Amino acid sequence: DALADSVGNVVIGGIMEHIEQAGIHSGDSACSLPTRTVSAKCLDIIRSWTTKLAKRLNVCGLMNCQYAITTSGEVFLLEANPRASRTVPFVSKAIGHPLAKYASLVMSGVTLPELGYTQEVVPKHVSVKEAVLPFEKFQGCDILLGPEMRSTGEVMGIDYEFSGAFAKAQIAAGQKLPLNGTVFLSLNDLTKRHLAEIGRGFRELGFNIIATSGTAKVLQLEGIPVEPVLKIHEGRPNARDMLKNGQIQVMVITSSGDALDSKDGLQLRRLALAYKVPIITTVDGARATIDAIKSLKNKSIETLALQDYFQTTDASQNLQAAQSAS
C-alpha cells in the first residue's frame, strides 16, 4: 500500500508478504508485515516500481500494488490499483498511522510534507493478517483456496516474532492449534519435495505422523517414522475412520485436482471441518503452522496493548494545530 499527494510525493505505507503462493486470492491469503523472506534487492525494486507507478498514473491518495517474486528472485507486477485496498486498516494498525485519514487530507490538497508523513515505517514487531473463511456455514463447499475470494472477514495478530503473531491470528480466526497428538499428511506429487521438511517439523514438535501410501513411502525413504493409513476408497480402517474417532489432531492435505481427490480428498476436508480439526491445504501454510505451534509450546501467549508495541502517531494533528494557531 502506498500514499501519494498532488505534487508527486509518494510514501510506501507498508509492504506485506503473503503466506500462500501467488494464485490464491489476496483476500483469502494470510500475510505478514514486515516481510519475512523477501530479499532487500526485491524490496528495493518493489519500492521503486510502486513510486514510479504512482507518479506516472498521477495518483492522489491511496494506491495498492500486487507483486509476484519467482524462486530466482525475479519480480513481476500483477496489478496496480489507484485506490484504497482492504489491507489499509491492517497496515494502519500495524504501523501506527491512520492512512485513510491521511489520504482524505491529501485528496483535499494537503501535501505529505505538510502532514509530516514522509518516510516508510518498518515496525520492529510483526503483524499477521489472517482471513476468516465461513466454510462451516456452507458445508457442501470445498475448502481449497484459489483465485476466487471467499473470506467474509479478517483478523490480526501482533507479536515480536512471526511465529507468535501467526499463532495469535489463527486463534483469533477460530483455528485451535494442537500442541501434540497425530498429524495426517497427504501431499500431491507437485508438493512431495517439501514433505521431508514438513514431516521433520511435526516430528520435532512431538507429533506422530500418519500418511497415505505414496506420502508414507517418501517419509520412510527420508528416515521419518510414519504409520501408513488407507485412503477412503482402499478399504477400512481408513483416514476417515481415524478422523471420526478423534485420532487425528491436525491435517495437511494438498490437492492433486484429479477425480480421486475430488472424491477422497473432498470427503476428508469436509469431515475435518465438521469435527473442527485444523486443516492446512498449502505447503507454506504448513510451515507457518509448525512455527506457530512451536511458539505456543515454548511460551505462553502474551497480550499487549498497541501502545506497548509502538507509539500510535497521527501526523495530521500537527497540521491541525498549526492551522488552528494561524
C-alpha positions in Angstrom: 0.0 0.0 0.0 1.3 3.5 -0.9 0.1 7.1 -0.4 0.7 9.9 -3.0 -0.1 13.6 -2.9 -0.9 16.0 -5.7 2.7 17.3 -6.1 4.4 14.0 -6.7 5.4 12.9 -3.2 5.0 9.2 -2.6 5.3 7.2 0.7 5.1 3.4 1.0 2.6 2.7 3.7 3.6 -0.9 4.1 4.9 -4.0 2.2 3.2 -7.2 3.1 4.2 -10.7 2.2 1.6 -13.4 1.6 2.0 -16.7 3.3 0.4 -18.6 0.4 1.8 -18.6 -3.1 0.6 -16.3 -5.9 -2.7 -17.7 -7.3 -4.5 -17.6 -4.0 -6.8 -14.6 -3.8 -5.2 -11.8 -1.7 -8.4 -11.6 0.3 -8.1 -15.3 1.3 -4.3 -15.3 2.0 -2.6 -14.6 5.3 0.1 -12.0 5.1 2.8 -10.5 7.3 4.2 -7.0 7.8 7.2 -6.6 7.7 8.0 -9.2 5.0 9.8 -12.4 6.1 11.6 -13.9 3.1 11.8 -11.2 0.5 15.3 -10.1 -0.2 16.5 -6.5 0.2 17.1 -6.3 -3.6 13.5 -7.3 -4.3 12.1 -4.9 -1.7 14.1 -2.0 -3.4 12.6 -3.0 -6.8 9.1 -3.0 -5.3 9.6 0.4 -3.7 11.0 1.8 -6.9 8.3 0.5 -9.2 5.5 1.5 -6.8 6.8 5.0 -6.6 7.2 5.3 -10.4 3.7 3.9 -10.9 2.1 6.3 -8.5 3.8 9.3 -10.2 3.1 8.1 -13.8 -0.6 7.4 -13.0 -1.0 10.7 -11.2 -2.3 9.1 -8.1 -3.5 11.4 -5.4 -4.5 9.4 -2.4 -4.0 5.7 -1.7 -2.7 3.1 -4.1 -2.3 -0.7 -3.9 0.1 -2.9 -6.0 0.5 -6.6 -6.0 3.7 -8.3 -7.0 4.9 -11.9 -7.5 8.5 -13.0 -7.0 9.9 -16.1 -8.6 12.2 -18.5 -6.7 15.1 -17.0 -8.7 14.3 -13.5 -7.4 12.6 -12.0 -10.5 9.9 -9.5 -9.7 6.6 -9.3 -11.6 3.9 -6.7 -11.3 0.5 -8.5 -11.1 -1.7 -5.4 -10.8 -1.8 -1.8 -9.7 -4.9 -0.3 -8.2 -5.2 3.5 -7.9 -7.5 3.2 -4.9 -7.5 2.1 -1.2 -7.4 -1.7 -0.7 -8.9 -3.8 2.1 -5.4 -4.0 3.7 -5.4 -0.3 4.6 -6.9 -0.8 8.1 -4.4 -3.7 8.7 -1.4 -1.6 7.6 -2.6 1.4 9.6 -2.8 -0.6 12.8 0.5 -2.3 12.1 2.5 0.9 11.6 0.5 3.2 13.9 -0.5 5.8 11.2 -4.1 6.4 10.1 -3.6 6.1 6.3 -7.2 6.6 5.4 -7.3 9.9 7.3 -4.0 11.0 5.6 -5.5 10.1 2.2 -8.5 12.2 2.8 -6.4 15.2 3.7 -4.1 14.6 0.7 -7.0 14.5 -1.7 -8.2 17.8 -0.3 -4.9 19.4 -1.3 -2.6 18.9 1.7 0.9 17.6 0.8 2.7 14.7 2.6 5.5 17.0 3.9 2.8 19.3 5.3 1.3 16.3 7.0 4.7 15.3 8.4 4.4 11.8 6.9 7.4 11.5 4.5 9.0 8.1 5.2 8.0 4.4 5.2 7.6 3.0 8.7 9.0 -0.5 9.1 7.9 -1.7 12.6 10.1 -3.8 14.9 7.1 -6.0 15.8 5.4 -8.4 13.4 1.8 -8.2 12.3 -0.1 -11.1 10.7 -3.4 -10.7 8.9 -5.5 -13.9 8.5 -8.7 -14.4 6.6 -11.9 -15.7 8.2 -13.5 -18.3 5.9 -17.1 -19.3 6.8 -16.9 -22.8 5.4 -18.8 -24.3 8.4 -21.8 -22.3 7.2 -21.5 -23.8 3.7 -20.9 -27.5 4.3 -21.2 -28.5 0.6 -18.3 -26.2 -0.3 -14.7 -27.4 -0.7 -12.2 -25.5 1.5 -9.4 -25.4 -1.0 -8.1 -21.9 -1.6 -8.0 -20.5 -5.1 -8.3 -17.3 -7.2 -11.9 -16.6 -6.1 -12.2 -14.8 -2.8 -14.5 -16.5 -0.3 -13.5 -15.0 3.1 -16.0 -12.8 4.9 -13.7 -11.1 7.3 -10.1 -10.7 8.6 -8.3 -10.9 12.0 -4.9 -9.7 13.1 -2.2 -11.0 15.4 0.8 -8.9 16.7 3.9 -10.2 18.3 7.7 -9.5 18.3 8.2 -12.7 16.3 6.4 -14.0 13.2 5.5 -17.4 14.8 3.8 -15.7 17.8 1.9 -13.3 15.6 0.8 -16.1 13.3 -0.4 -18.2 16.2 -2.4 -15.3 17.6 -4.0 -14.7 14.2 -5.0 -18.4 13.9 -6.6 -18.3 17.4 -8.4 -15.1 16.5 -9.8 -16.7 13.3 -11.1 -19.7 15.4 -8.4 -22.2 14.5 -7.4 -24.0 17.6 -3.8 -25.3 17.1 -3.0 -28.6 18.9 0.3 -28.8 20.8 0.6 -32.6 20.5 -1.1 -35.7 19.0 -1.2 -37.1 15.5 -0.9 -35.3 12.1 -2.3 -36.7 8.9 -0.2 -35.9 5.8 -1.3 -36.4 2.2 0.7 -34.3 -0.3 0.3 -34.4 -4.1 3.2 -35.1 -6.4 4.0 -31.4 -7.0 4.5 -30.7 -3.3 6.1 -34.0 -2.2 9.5 -32.4 -2.5 8.6 -30.4 0.7 7.4 -33.5 2.5 10.6 -34.3 4.4 10.8 -30.7 5.8 7.1 -30.8 6.9 7.4 -34.3 8.4 10.5 -33.5 10.4 9.0 -30.2 11.6 6.0 -32.1 13.1 8.1 -34.9 14.5 10.4 -32.4 16.3 7.3 -31.0 17.9 6.4 -34.5 19.2 3.6 -35.3 16.8 3.0 -38.8 15.5 2.6 -39.0 11.7 0.1 -41.0 9.7 0.0 -40.7 5.9 -1.4 -42.2 2.8 0.7 -44.8 0.9 2.5 -42.5 -1.5 3.3 -39.9 1.1 4.3 -42.6 3.6 6.9 -44.1 1.2 8.6 -40.7 0.8 8.8 -40.2 4.5 10.1 -43.7 5.1 12.9 -43.1 2.5 13.8 -40.0 4.4 14.0 -42.0 7.7 11.0 -40.2 9.2 8.8 -42.5 11.4 5.3 -42.8 9.8 2.3 -45.1 10.1 0.7 -45.7 6.7 -3.1 -45.4 6.5 -5.6 -46.5 3.9 -7.3 -44.0 1.6 -11.1 -44.0 1.8 -11.6 -46.0 -1.4 -8.9 -48.6 -0.4 -10.8 -50.1 2.5 -11.1 -49.8 6.3 -10.0 -48.6 8.8 -9.0 -45.5 6.8 -8.3 -41.8 7.4 -12.0 -41.0 7.6 -12.5 -43.5 10.4 -9.5 -42.2 12.3 -10.8 -38.6 11.9 -14.2 -39.6 13.3 -12.6 -41.4 16.2 -10.7 -38.4 17.3 -7.3 -40.0 16.4 -6.2 -37.0 14.2 -5.4 -33.6 15.6 -4.3 -31.7 12.5 -4.4 -32.5 8.8 -2.1 -31.3 5.9 -3.7 -32.1 2.5 -2.6 -30.6 -0.8 -5.0 -31.3 -3.6 -3.9 -33.1 -6.8 -7.0 -31.8 -8.6 -7.8 -35.2 -10.1 -11.1 -37.2 -9.9 -9.9 -39.2 -7.0 -9.0 -36.1 -5.0 -12.5 -34.7 -5.8 -13.9 -37.8 -4.1 -11.5 -38.9 -1.2 -9.8 -35.5 -0.6 -13.1 -33.6 -0.6 -14.6 -36.0 1.9 -11.7 -35.7 4.3 -11.6 -31.9 4.0 -15.3 -31.7 4.8 -15.1 -34.1 7.7 -12.1 -32.2 9.2 -14.3 -29.0 9.0 -17.2 -30.8 10.7 -15.1 -32.2 13.5 -13.2 -28.8 13.9 -9.8 -30.4 13.1 -7.3 -27.8 11.8 -6.7 -28.5 8.1 -3.9 -27.0 6.0 -4.1 -27.1 2.2 -0.8 -25.4 1.3 2.9 -26.1 1.9 3.5 -22.5 3.1 0.6 -22.8 5.5 2.1 -26.0 6.9 5.4 -24.3 7.5 3.8 -21.3 9.2 1.6 -23.7 11.4 4.7 -25.6 12.5 6.3 -22.3 13.6 3.2 -21.2 15.4 2.8 -24.5 17.3 6.5 -24.3 18.3 5.9 -20.8 19.6 2.8 -21.9 21.6 4.8 -24.8 23.1 7.8 -22.6 24.1 6.0 -19.7 25.6 2.6 -18.6 26.8 0.6 -16.1 24.8 1.3 -12.5 25.8 -1.4 -9.9 25.2 -0.2 -6.3 25.0 -1.9 -3.0 24.1 -0.9 -1.5 20.8 0.9 1.3 22.7 3.2 -1.3 24.2 4.4 -2.1 20.7 4.7 1.4 19.3 3.6 5.0 20.0 0.5 5.5 17.9 1.1 8.5 15.7 -1.3 10.9 13.9 0.9 13.2 11.9 -2.1 15.3 10.8 -2.5 16.6 14.4 0.5 18.8 13.9 -1.1 20.2 10.8 -4.4 20.8 12.5 -2.7 22.6 15.4 -0.8 24.9 13.0 -4.0 25.7 11.2 -5.8 26.5 14.5 -2.9 28.7 15.6 -2.9 30.7 12.3 
